[in-house]
Amino acid sequence: MKTLKYTLWVVATLVSCGYAQMKCESGKCAFTKSVRFKTSPSKSDIATKTFTTGSVLPTQTEKRKPSRPTVKQLFNVTTTRVVKKSVAPKQINYGYIVADESEKTEVVTRYDGYVVTLYADTRYRKVKKGEKLATVYAPEVYKAKQDYLNALNFDAKRPSAAMVRSSRAKLELLGVAAKEIEAIKPGGGVGTYTTVYAPRDGWIFDKRIEAGSAFKKGTRLFEIVSLDSVWMEAKLYQEQIAKLKHLVRFTVVPEGFDKEFEAKKELLYPALDPKEAVATLRLSIRNENETLLPGMYAKLYAYAEAKTRLLLPATALIRKNGAWYVFLATAFEGEYEPIEVKVKALDNRYYEVLEGLKEGEEVVNDALFLMDADAQIGGLIR
């Protein structure tokens, strides 16, 4: 315990004495003596070294143990250099994959009817364009078929193209499939039932009829959704909206996936969620092999245009009284000088240096190491 107390006393004395005195040269203040973190004082140094304050450290007469940690071991100062790199600032947001509304199709009939046979009998069934969804009986359609057949039979005896066109147009407007209309021939008959076909490839996300049920015209029977393209709705904080115009590239990484998906910025919704004060950014994603599914939680990486910048790690900076500082390595080994700099955050790891440092200059990598007490740093940065 006695050995530990002595070690801490020596370190505290060196720190306080080293930072205590400043001098002014040409109106600019600098330290007359900076703290040396590289080596610990020898026994003779402790006995004879005189600091600018005029104080002399007392002589330590007891024998030191070889295992006693040095000042370097206690503080472990590391440095980093200001480097110039071509980087693109990155912004990270989170959101969900949702179905592309332009890829949704509702199956709606223009007539009343009854379900005779239901082929698409479950939700989340994948269907192809032209595939049978249901066979129905619709009195209005059956009558229109009879009218068209009569027009064809009359036209065969006495040409009447206008009558044929009119009766055929009625079937088309009722939504009867073209191949079902083509099956009606002069001298033949008409089918009692009508078939409802899938208008596109996709998944049945909604089904509102059952076998034997009745339906009214205008009622949605099915909703078919294609997943060839999906949206991501990402949440942005209010202060990030102004930065959106500088972001030029977007990638999406779903939770649990290693693959990145390129995304295209589509629309910033013109209203914020008042409960969370967040905006919603919509992006479109080409969904090859239907890998992305609605409801997935995903991370959005947004990048600004890349350009060459002076960079420092965030750990090299400390903030005091509204200004940013670094500890610059001087010409003397182990001596560091606090320098005010102007910086701009690029992400949570790096800052761009705008003023105060040049490429290649060396600074303390972990500036917070010098701030173990506000009283200590207050003597350095005012």
Contacts in CASP RR format, 6 or more apart in sequence:
PFRMAT RR
TARGET T0000
AUTHOR 0000-0000-0000
METHOD contacts of the structure
MODEL  1
MKTLKYTLWVVATLVSCGYAQMKCESGKCAFTKSVRFKTSPSKSDIATKT
FTTGSVLPTQTEKRKPSRPTVKQLFNVTTTRVVKKSVAPKQINYGYIVAD
ESEKTEVVTRYDGYVVTLYADTRYRKVKKGEKLATVYAPEVYKAKQDYLN
ALNFDAKRPSAAMVRSSRAKLELLGVAAKEIEAIKPGGGVGTYTTVYAPR
DGWIFDKRIEAGSAFKKGTRLFEIVSLDSVWMEAKLYQEQIAKLKHLVRF
TVVPEGFDKEFEAKKELLYPALDPKEAVATLRLSIRNENETLLPGMYAKL
YAYAEAKTRLLLPATALIRKNGAWYVFLATAFEGEYEPIEVKVKALDNRY
YEVLEGLKEGEEVVNDALFLMDADAQIGGLIR
3 65 0 8 1.000
3 68 0 8 1.000
6 60 0 8 1.000
7 68 0 8 1.000
7 69 0 8 1.000
7 74 0 8 1.000
10 40 0 8 1.000
10 41 0 8 1.000
10 46 0 8 1.000
10 57 0 8 1.000
10 71 0 8 1.000
11 71 0 8 1.000
11 74 0 8 1.000
13 57 0 8 1.000
14 35 0 8 1.000
14 36 0 8 1.000
14 41 0 8 1.000
14 71 0 8 1.000
15 35 0 8 1.000
15 376 0 8 1.000
16 376 0 8 1.000
17 33 0 8 1.000
17 51 0 8 1.000
17 53 0 8 1.000
17 55 0 8 1.000
18 31 0 8 1.000
18 33 0 8 1.000
18 34 0 8 1.000
18 35 0 8 1.000
18 51 0 8 1.000
19 31 0 8 1.000
19 34 0 8 1.000
19 35 0 8 1.000
19 376 0 8 1.000
19 379 0 8 1.000
19 380 0 8 1.000
20 51 0 8 1.000
20 53 0 8 1.000
21 31 0 8 1.000
21 32 0 8 1.000
21 33 0 8 1.000
21 51 0 8 1.000
21 52 0 8 1.000
21 53 0 8 1.000
22 29 0 8 1.000
22 30 0 8 1.000
22 31 0 8 1.000
22 32 0 8 1.000
23 29 0 8 1.000
23 30 0 8 1.000
23 31 0 8 1.000
23 32 0 8 1.000
24 30 0 8 1.000
30 337 0 8 1.000
31 337 0 8 1.000
32 52 0 8 1.000
33 51 0 8 1.000
33 52 0 8 1.000
34 330 0 8 1.000
34 332 0 8 1.000
34 334 0 8 1.000
34 335 0 8 1.000
34 336 0 8 1.000
34 337 0 8 1.000
35 334 0 8 1.000
35 335 0 8 1.000
35 336 0 8 1.000
36 71 0 8 1.000
36 333 0 8 1.000
36 334 0 8 1.000
36 335 0 8 1.000
37 71 0 8 1.000
37 72 0 8 1.000
37 75 0 8 1.000
37 77 0 8 1.000
37 334 0 8 1.000
37 336 0 8 1.000
38 72 0 8 1.000
38 77 0 8 1.000
38 333 0 8 1.000
38 334 0 8 1.000
39 70 0 8 1.000
39 71 0 8 1.000
39 72 0 8 1.000
40 70 0 8 1.000
40 71 0 8 1.000
40 72 0 8 1.000
41 49 0 8 1.000
41 57 0 8 1.000
43 60 0 8 1.000
43 64 0 8 1.000
46 57 0 8 1.000
46 58 0 8 1.000
46 59 0 8 1.000
46 60 0 8 1.000
47 57 0 8 1.000
47 59 0 8 1.000
47 60 0 8 1.000
48 56 0 8 1.000
49 56 0 8 1.000
49 57 0 8 1.000
50 56 0 8 1.000
75 369 0 8 1.000
76 369 0 8 1.000
77 334 0 8 1.000
77 336 0 8 1.000
77 364 0 8 1.000
77 366 0 8 1.000
77 369 0 8 1.000
78 364 0 8 1.000
78 365 0 8 1.000
78 366 0 8 1.000
79 329 0 8 1.000
79 362 0 8 1.000
79 363 0 8 1.000
79 364 0 8 1.000
79 365 0 8 1.000
80 312 0 8 1.000
80 313 0 8 1.000
80 316 0 8 1.000
80 362 0 8 1.000
80 363 0 8 1.000
80 364 0 8 1.000
80 365 0 8 1.000
81 360 0 8 1.000
81 361 0 8 1.000
81 362 0 8 1.000
81 363 0 8 1.000
82 310 0 8 1.000
82 311 0 8 1.000
82 312 0 8 1.000
82 353 0 8 1.000
82 357 0 8 1.000
82 358 0 8 1.000
82 359 0 8 1.000
82 360 0 8 1.000
82 361 0 8 1.000
82 362 0 8 1.000
82 363 0 8 1.000
83 310 0 8 1.000
83 311 0 8 1.000
83 359 0 8 1.000
83 360 0 8 1.000
84 308 0 8 1.000
84 309 0 8 1.000
84 310 0 8 1.000
84 311 0 8 1.000
84 359 0 8 1.000
85 308 0 8 1.000
85 309 0 8 1.000
85 311 0 8 1.000
86 306 0 8 1.000
86 307 0 8 1.000
86 308 0 8 1.000
86 309 0 8 1.000
87 306 0 8 1.000
87 307 0 8 1.000
87 309 0 8 1.000
87 311 0 8 1.000
87 346 0 8 1.000
87 350 0 8 1.000
88 249 0 8 1.000
88 303 0 8 1.000
88 304 0 8 1.000
88 305 0 8 1.000
88 306 0 8 1.000
88 307 0 8 1.000
89 303 0 8 1.000
89 304 0 8 1.000
89 346 0 8 1.000
89 347 0 8 1.000
90 301 0 8 1.000
90 302 0 8 1.000
90 303 0 8 1.000
90 304 0 8 1.000
90 346 0 8 1.000
90 347 0 8 1.000
91 240 0 8 1.000
91 243 0 8 1.000
91 247 0 8 1.000
91 301 0 8 1.000
91 302 0 8 1.000
91 303 0 8 1.000
91 304 0 8 1.000
91 347 0 8 1.000
92 299 0 8 1.000
92 300 0 8 1.000
92 301 0 8 1.000
92 302 0 8 1.000
92 347 0 8 1.000
93 234 0 8 1.000
93 235 0 8 1.000
93 236 0 8 1.000
93 240 0 8 1.000
93 281 0 8 1.000
93 299 0 8 1.000
93 300 0 8 1.000
93 302 0 8 1.000
94 234 0 8 1.000
94 235 0 8 1.000
94 297 0 8 1.000
94 298 0 8 1.000
94 299 0 8 1.000
94 300 0 8 1.000
95 232 0 8 1.000
95 233 0 8 1.000
95 234 0 8 1.000
95 235 0 8 1.000
95 297 0 8 1.000
95 298 0 8 1.000
95 299 0 8 1.000
95 300 0 8 1.000
96 232 0 8 1.000
96 233 0 8 1.000
96 295 0 8 1.000
96 296 0 8 1.000
96 297 0 8 1.000
96 298 0 8 1.000
97 230 0 8 1.000
97 231 0 8 1.000
97 232 0 8 1.000
97 252 0 8 1.000
97 254 0 8 1.000
97 285 0 8 1.000
97 292 0 8 1.000
97 293 0 8 1.000
97 294 0 8 1.000
97 295 0 8 1.000
97 296 0 8 1.000
97 298 0 8 1.000
98 230 0 8 1.000
98 231 0 8 1.000
98 232 0 8 1.000
98 233 0 8 1.000
98 294 0 8 1.000
98 295 0 8 1.000
99 205 0 8 1.000
99 225 0 8 1.000
99 227 0 8 1.000
99 230 0 8 1.000
99 231 0 8 1.000
99 294 0 8 1.000
100 226 0 8 1.000
100 229 0 8 1.000
100 230 0 8 1.000
100 231 0 8 1.000
100 284 0 8 1.000
101 231 0 8 1.000
102 229 0 8 1.000
103 225 0 8 1.000
103 226 0 8 1.000
103 227 0 8 1.000
103 228 0 8 1.000
103 229 0 8 1.000
103 230 0 8 1.000
104 205 0 8 1.000
104 223 0 8 1.000
104 224 0 8 1.000
104 225 0 8 1.000
104 226 0 8 1.000
105 199 0 8 1.000
105 200 0 8 1.000
105 223 0 8 1.000
105 224 0 8 1.000
105 225 0 8 1.000
105 226 0 8 1.000
106 220 0 8 1.000
106 222 0 8 1.000
106 223 0 8 1.000
106 224 0 8 1.000
107 133 0 8 1.000
107 196 0 8 1.000
107 198 0 8 1.000
107 199 0 8 1.000
107 220 0 8 1.000
107 221 0 8 1.000
107 222 0 8 1.000
107 223 0 8 1.000
107 224 0 8 1.000
108 218 0 8 1.000
108 219 0 8 1.000
108 220 0 8 1.000
108 221 0 8 1.000
109 136 0 8 1.000
109 138 0 8 1.000
109 175 0 8 1.000
109 196 0 8 1.000
109 215 0 8 1.000
109 217 0 8 1.000
109 218 0 8 1.000
109 219 0 8 1.000
109 221 0 8 1.000
110 173 0 8 1.000
110 174 0 8 1.000
110 175 0 8 1.000
110 217 0 8 1.000
110 218 0 8 1.000
111 138 0 8 1.000
111 140 0 8 1.000
111 141 0 8 1.000
111 174 0 8 1.000
111 217 0 8 1.000
112 138 0 8 1.000
112 139 0 8 1.000
112 140 0 8 1.000
112 214 0 8 1.000
112 215 0 8 1.000
112 216 0 8 1.000
112 217 0 8 1.000
113 136 0 8 1.000
113 137 0 8 1.000
113 138 0 8 1.000
113 139 0 8 1.000
113 214 0 8 1.000
113 215 0 8 1.000
113 216 0 8 1.000
114 136 0 8 1.000
114 137 0 8 1.000
114 138 0 8 1.000
114 212 0 8 1.000
114 213 0 8 1.000
114 214 0 8 1.000
114 215 0 8 1.000
115 134 0 8 1.000
115 135 0 8 1.000
115 136 0 8 1.000
115 209 0 8 1.000
115 210 0 8 1.000
115 211 0 8 1.000
115 212 0 8 1.000
115 213 0 8 1.000
115 214 0 8 1.000
115 215 0 8 1.000
116 134 0 8 1.000
116 135 0 8 1.000
116 136 0 8 1.000
116 137 0 8 1.000
116 193 0 8 1.000
116 212 0 8 1.000
117 134 0 8 1.000
117 135 0 8 1.000
117 211 0 8 1.000
118 133 0 8 1.000
118 134 0 8 1.000
118 209 0 8 1.000
118 210 0 8 1.000
118 211 0 8 1.000
118 212 0 8 1.000
119 131 0 8 1.000
119 132 0 8 1.000
119 133 0 8 1.000
119 134 0 8 1.000
119 135 0 8 1.000
120 127 0 8 1.000
120 131 0 8 1.000
120 133 0 8 1.000
120 134 0 8 1.000
120 198 0 8 1.000
120 204 0 8 1.000
120 207 0 8 1.000
120 222 0 8 1.000
121 207 0 8 1.000
121 210 0 8 1.000
121 211 0 8 1.000
122 204 0 8 1.000
122 207 0 8 1.000
123 204 0 8 1.000
123 205 0 8 1.000
123 206 0 8 1.000
123 207 0 8 1.000
124 203 0 8 1.000
124 204 0 8 1.000
124 205 0 8 1.000
125 203 0 8 1.000
125 204 0 8 1.000
126 202 0 8 1.000
126 203 0 8 1.000
126 204 0 8 1.000
127 133 0 8 1.000
127 198 0 8 1.000
127 201 0 8 1.000
127 202 0 8 1.000
127 203 0 8 1.000
127 204 0 8 1.000
127 224 0 8 1.000
128 198 0 8 1.000
128 201 0 8 1.000
128 202 0 8 1.000
129 198 0 8 1.000
129 199 0 8 1.000
129 200 0 8 1.000
129 201 0 8 1.000
130 197 0 8 1.000
130 198 0 8 1.000
130 199 0 8 1.000
131 197 0 8 1.000
131 198 0 8 1.000
132 195 0 8 1.000
132 196 0 8 1.000
132 197 0 8 1.000
132 198 0 8 1.000
133 196 0 8 1.000
133 197 0 8 1.000
133 198 0 8 1.000
133 221 0 8 1.000
133 222 0 8 1.000
134 195 0 8 1.000
134 196 0 8 1.000
134 209 0 8 1.000
134 221 0 8 1.000
135 193 0 8 1.000
135 194 0 8 1.000
135 195 0 8 1.000
135 196 0 8 1.000
136 193 0 8 1.000
136 194 0 8 1.000
136 195 0 8 1.000
136 196 0 8 1.000
136 215 0 8 1.000
137 192 0 8 1.000
137 193 0 8 1.000
137 194 0 8 1.000
138 194 0 8 1.000
140 174 0 8 1.000
141 171 0 8 1.000
141 174 0 8 1.000
141 176 0 8 1.000
141 194 0 8 1.000
142 190 0 8 1.000
142 191 0 8 1.000
142 192 0 8 1.000
142 194 0 8 1.000
144 167 0 8 1.000
144 170 0 8 1.000
144 171 0 8 1.000
144 174 0 8 1.000
144 176 0 8 1.000
145 171 0 8 1.000
145 176 0 8 1.000
145 184 0 8 1.000
145 190 0 8 1.000
145 191 0 8 1.000
146 190 0 8 1.000
147 167 0 8 1.000
147 170 0 8 1.000
148 164 0 8 1.000
148 167 0 8 1.000
148 168 0 8 1.000
148 170 0 8 1.000
148 171 0 8 1.000
148 181 0 8 1.000
148 184 0 8 1.000
148 190 0 8 1.000
149 184 0 8 1.000
149 186 0 8 1.000
149 187 0 8 1.000
149 188 0 8 1.000
149 189 0 8 1.000
149 190 0 8 1.000
150 167 0 8 1.000
151 160 0 8 1.000
151 163 0 8 1.000
151 164 0 8 1.000
151 166 0 8 1.000
151 167 0 8 1.000
151 168 0 8 1.000
152 164 0 8 1.000
152 184 0 8 1.000
152 185 0 8 1.000
152 186 0 8 1.000
152 187 0 8 1.000
153 186 0 8 1.000
153 187 0 8 1.000
154 160 0 8 1.000
154 163 0 8 1.000
155 161 0 8 1.000
155 163 0 8 1.000
155 164 0 8 1.000
155 186 0 8 1.000
156 186 0 8 1.000
156 187 0 8 1.000
168 181 0 8 1.000
171 181 0 8 1.000
172 178 0 8 1.000
172 181 0 8 1.000
176 194 0 8 1.000
177 195 0 8 1.000
177 197 0 8 1.000
180 194 0 8 1.000
180 195 0 8 1.000
184 190 0 8 1.000
196 221 0 8 1.000
198 224 0 8 1.000
199 224 0 8 1.000
200 224 0 8 1.000
200 226 0 8 1.000
201 226 0 8 1.000
202 224 0 8 1.000
202 225 0 8 1.000
202 226 0 8 1.000
202 227 0 8 1.000
203 224 0 8 1.000
203 225 0 8 1.000
203 226 0 8 1.000
203 227 0 8 1.000
204 222 0 8 1.000
204 223 0 8 1.000
204 224 0 8 1.000
205 223 0 8 1.000
205 224 0 8 1.000
205 225 0 8 1.000
206 220 0 8 1.000
206 222 0 8 1.000
206 223 0 8 1.000
207 221 0 8 1.000
207 222 0 8 1.000
208 219 0 8 1.000
208 220 0 8 1.000
208 221 0 8 1.000
208 222 0 8 1.000
209 215 0 8 1.000
209 221 0 8 1.000
209 222 0 8 1.000
215 221 0 8 1.000
227 287 0 8 1.000
227 290 0 8 1.000
227 292 0 8 1.000
227 293 0 8 1.000
227 294 0 8 1.000
228 286 0 8 1.000
228 287 0 8 1.000
228 290 0 8 1.000
229 284 0 8 1.000
229 285 0 8 1.000
229 286 0 8 1.000
229 287 0 8 1.000
230 284 0 8 1.000
230 285 0 8 1.000
230 287 0 8 1.000
230 292 0 8 1.000
230 294 0 8 1.000
231 266 0 8 1.000
231 282 0 8 1.000
231 283 0 8 1.000
231 284 0 8 1.000
231 285 0 8 1.000
232 252 0 8 1.000
232 263 0 8 1.000
232 282 0 8 1.000
232 283 0 8 1.000
232 285 0 8 1.000
232 298 0 8 1.000
232 300 0 8 1.000
233 280 0 8 1.000
233 281 0 8 1.000
233 282 0 8 1.000
234 280 0 8 1.000
234 281 0 8 1.000
234 282 0 8 1.000
234 283 0 8 1.000
234 300 0 8 1.000
235 276 0 8 1.000
235 278 0 8 1.000
235 279 0 8 1.000
235 280 0 8 1.000
235 281 0 8 1.000
236 244 0 8 1.000
236 268 0 8 1.000
236 278 0 8 1.000
236 279 0 8 1.000
236 280 0 8 1.000
236 281 0 8 1.000
237 277 0 8 1.000
237 278 0 8 1.000
237 279 0 8 1.000
238 272 0 8 1.000
238 277 0 8 1.000
238 278 0 8 1.000
238 279 0 8 1.000
240 279 0 8 1.000
241 268 0 8 1.000
241 279 0 8 1.000
243 304 0 8 1.000
244 265 0 8 1.000
244 268 0 8 1.000
244 281 0 8 1.000
246 304 0 8 1.000
246 305 0 8 1.000
247 265 0 8 1.000
247 302 0 8 1.000
247 303 0 8 1.000
247 304 0 8 1.000
248 303 0 8 1.000
248 304 0 8 1.000
248 305 0 8 1.000
249 302 0 8 1.000
249 303 0 8 1.000
250 262 0 8 1.000
250 263 0 8 1.000
250 264 0 8 1.000
250 265 0 8 1.000
250 283 0 8 1.000
250 300 0 8 1.000
250 301 0 8 1.000
250 302 0 8 1.000
250 303 0 8 1.000
251 260 0 8 1.000
251 261 0 8 1.000
251 262 0 8 1.000
251 263 0 8 1.000
251 300 0 8 1.000
251 301 0 8 1.000
251 303 0 8 1.000
252 260 0 8 1.000
252 261 0 8 1.000
252 262 0 8 1.000
252 263 0 8 1.000
252 283 0 8 1.000
252 285 0 8 1.000
252 292 0 8 1.000
252 298 0 8 1.000
252 299 0 8 1.000
252 300 0 8 1.000
252 301 0 8 1.000
253 259 0 8 1.000
253 260 0 8 1.000
253 261 0 8 1.000
253 298 0 8 1.000
253 299 0 8 1.000
253 301 0 8 1.000
254 261 0 8 1.000
254 292 0 8 1.000
254 296 0 8 1.000
254 297 0 8 1.000
254 298 0 8 1.000
254 299 0 8 1.000
255 296 0 8 1.000
255 297 0 8 1.000
255 298 0 8 1.000
255 299 0 8 1.000
259 291 0 8 1.000
260 301 0 8 1.000
261 285 0 8 1.000
261 286 0 8 1.000
261 287 0 8 1.000
261 291 0 8 1.000
261 292 0 8 1.000
262 285 0 8 1.000
262 286 0 8 1.000
263 283 0 8 1.000
263 284 0 8 1.000
263 285 0 8 1.000
263 300 0 8 1.000
264 283 0 8 1.000
264 284 0 8 1.000
264 285 0 8 1.000
265 281 0 8 1.000
265 283 0 8 1.000
266 282 0 8 1.000
266 283 0 8 1.000
266 284 0 8 1.000
267 281 0 8 1.000
267 282 0 8 1.000
268 279 0 8 1.000
268 280 0 8 1.000
268 281 0 8 1.000
268 282 0 8 1.000
269 279 0 8 1.000
269 280 0 8 1.000
269 281 0 8 1.000
269 282 0 8 1.000
272 278 0 8 1.000
272 279 0 8 1.000
273 279 0 8 1.000
273 280 0 8 1.000
281 300 0 8 1.000
283 300 0 8 1.000
285 292 0 8 1.000
292 298 0 8 1.000
309 346 0 8 1.000
309 352 0 8 1.000
309 353 0 8 1.000
310 352 0 8 1.000
310 353 0 8 1.000
310 357 0 8 1.000
310 358 0 8 1.000
310 359 0 8 1.000
311 346 0 8 1.000
311 350 0 8 1.000
311 351 0 8 1.000
311 352 0 8 1.000
311 353 0 8 1.000
312 326 0 8 1.000
312 343 0 8 1.000
312 350 0 8 1.000
312 351 0 8 1.000
312 353 0 8 1.000
312 357 0 8 1.000
312 363 0 8 1.000
313 349 0 8 1.000
313 350 0 8 1.000
313 351 0 8 1.000
313 365 0 8 1.000
314 345 0 8 1.000
314 348 0 8 1.000
314 349 0 8 1.000
314 350 0 8 1.000
314 351 0 8 1.000
315 365 0 8 1.000
315 366 0 8 1.000
315 367 0 8 1.000
315 368 0 8 1.000
316 326 0 8 1.000
316 363 0 8 1.000
316 364 0 8 1.000
316 365 0 8 1.000
316 366 0 8 1.000
316 367 0 8 1.000
317 324 0 8 1.000
317 325 0 8 1.000
317 326 0 8 1.000
317 341 0 8 1.000
317 343 0 8 1.000
317 351 0 8 1.000
317 367 0 8 1.000
318 324 0 8 1.000
318 325 0 8 1.000
318 326 0 8 1.000
318 367 0 8 1.000
318 368 0 8 1.000
318 370 0 8 1.000
318 371 0 8 1.000
318 377 0 8 1.000
319 325 0 8 1.000
320 377 0 8 1.000
320 378 0 8 1.000
320 381 0 8 1.000
321 381 0 8 1.000
321 382 0 8 1.000
323 340 0 8 1.000
323 381 0 8 1.000
324 340 0 8 1.000
324 341 0 8 1.000
324 342 0 8 1.000
324 343 0 8 1.000
325 338 0 8 1.000
325 339 0 8 1.000
325 340 0 8 1.000
325 341 0 8 1.000
325 367 0 8 1.000
325 381 0 8 1.000
326 338 0 8 1.000
326 339 0 8 1.000
326 341 0 8 1.000
326 357 0 8 1.000
326 363 0 8 1.000
326 364 0 8 1.000
326 367 0 8 1.000
327 336 0 8 1.000
327 337 0 8 1.000
327 338 0 8 1.000
327 339 0 8 1.000
327 363 0 8 1.000
327 364 0 8 1.000
327 367 0 8 1.000
327 370 0 8 1.000
328 336 0 8 1.000
328 337 0 8 1.000
328 338 0 8 1.000
328 339 0 8 1.000
328 357 0 8 1.000
328 361 0 8 1.000
328 362 0 8 1.000
328 363 0 8 1.000
329 335 0 8 1.000
329 336 0 8 1.000
329 361 0 8 1.000
329 362 0 8 1.000
329 363 0 8 1.000
329 364 0 8 1.000
330 336 0 8 1.000
330 337 0 8 1.000
336 363 0 8 1.000
336 364 0 8 1.000
336 370 0 8 1.000
338 380 0 8 1.000
338 381 0 8 1.000
339 356 0 8 1.000
339 357 0 8 1.000
339 363 0 8 1.000
340 356 0 8 1.000
340 381 0 8 1.000
341 353 0 8 1.000
341 354 0 8 1.000
341 355 0 8 1.000
341 356 0 8 1.000
341 357 0 8 1.000
342 353 0 8 1.000
342 354 0 8 1.000
342 355 0 8 1.000
342 356 0 8 1.000
343 351 0 8 1.000
343 352 0 8 1.000
343 353 0 8 1.000
343 354 0 8 1.000
344 351 0 8 1.000
344 352 0 8 1.000
344 354 0 8 1.000
345 351 0 8 1.000
345 352 0 8 1.000
346 352 0 8 1.000
357 363 0 8 1.000
364 370 0 8 1.000
370 376 0 8 1.000
370 377 0 8 1.000
370 380 0 8 1.000
371 377 0 8 1.000
END
